[in-house]
């Protein structure tokens, strides 16, 4: 599965799988912490973003700078399936 770039703006660094839109991770964290939108309350993806920012983990820079697959080794937006461990 490939994430579409259609809605991605120049400063968007987060893809919301629930609503299928790109925007800034800070917006996701604000909505999750302050419960400003009912659909974002108790969202697991939002919870992970909140936890990551609290720990100082930032999105990879290629999401914002627009680096290509040649720079990073994989195409931005490409979802890699997880391997089952059991």
C-alpha positions as CSV (number, residue, x, y, z in Angstrom):
1,X,0.0,0.0,0.0
2,X,1.3,3.5,-0.9
3,X,0.2,6.6,0.9
4,X,-0.9,9.2,-1.6
5,X,0.9,12.6,-1.8
6,X,-2.2,14.4,-3.1
7,X,-3.1,16.2,0.1
8,X,0.5,16.7,1.3
9,X,1.6,20.3,1.8
10,X,5.2,21.5,2.0
11,X,5.3,21.3,5.9
12,X,3.1,18.3,6.4
13,X,5.0,15.5,8.3
14,X,2.2,13.2,9.4
15,X,-0.3,11.0,7.5
16,X,-3.5,10.3,9.4
17,X,-4.7,6.9,8.4
18,X,-8.1,7.4,9.9
19,X,-9.0,10.5,7.7
20,X,-6.5,9.8,4.9
21,X,-4.9,13.3,5.0
22,X,-1.5,14.8,5.5
23,X,-0.9,17.5,8.1
24,X,1.6,18.5,10.8
25,X,2.2,16.1,13.7
26,X,1.9,19.0,16.1
27,X,-1.8,19.4,14.9
28,X,-2.5,15.8,15.6
29,X,-1.0,16.1,19.1
30,X,-2.9,19.3,19.8
31,X,-6.2,17.7,18.8
32,X,-5.5,14.6,20.9
33,X,-4.4,16.4,24.0
34,X,-7.1,19.0,24.0
35,X,-9.9,16.8,22.5
36,X,-10.8,19.5,20.0
37,X,-12.3,17.0,17.5
38,X,-14.5,14.0,18.6
39,X,-12.9,11.7,15.9
40,X,-9.4,12.3,17.4
41,X,-10.4,11.5,21.0
42,X,-8.9,8.1,22.0
43,X,-7.1,7.7,18.6
44,X,-4.2,5.2,18.9
45,X,-2.2,6.9,16.2
46,X,-2.6,10.2,18.0
47,X,-1.6,8.6,21.3
48,X,1.6,7.4,19.6
49,X,2.3,10.9,18.3
50,X,1.8,12.4,21.7
51,X,4.1,9.9,23.3
52,X,6.7,10.4,20.7
53,X,6.8,14.1,21.1
54,X,6.9,13.8,24.9
55,X,10.0,11.6,24.4
56,X,11.6,14.0,22.0
57,X,11.2,11.8,18.9
58,X,10.5,13.9,15.8
59,X,9.2,12.7,12.4
60,X,12.0,11.8,9.9
61,X,13.3,15.0,8.2
62,X,12.6,13.6,4.7
63,X,8.8,14.0,5.3
64,X,9.3,17.8,5.3
65,X,12.3,18.4,3.1
66,X,11.0,16.2,0.3
67,X,14.0,14.0,-0.1
68,X,13.6,11.2,-2.6
69,X,14.0,7.4,-2.3
70,X,17.6,7.8,-3.5
71,X,18.4,9.9,-0.4
72,X,16.8,7.8,2.2
73,X,16.9,4.2,0.8
74,X,13.1,3.9,0.7
75,X,10.3,5.9,-0.8
76,X,8.5,8.3,1.6
77,X,4.9,7.2,2.0
78,X,5.6,3.5,1.3
79,X,4.0,1.3,4.0
80,X,6.1,-1.7,4.7
81,X,4.1,-4.7,6.0
82,X,5.1,-6.0,9.4
83,X,6.4,-9.5,9.7
84,X,4.5,-11.8,12.1
85,X,6.6,-12.8,15.0
86,X,4.5,-15.7,16.2
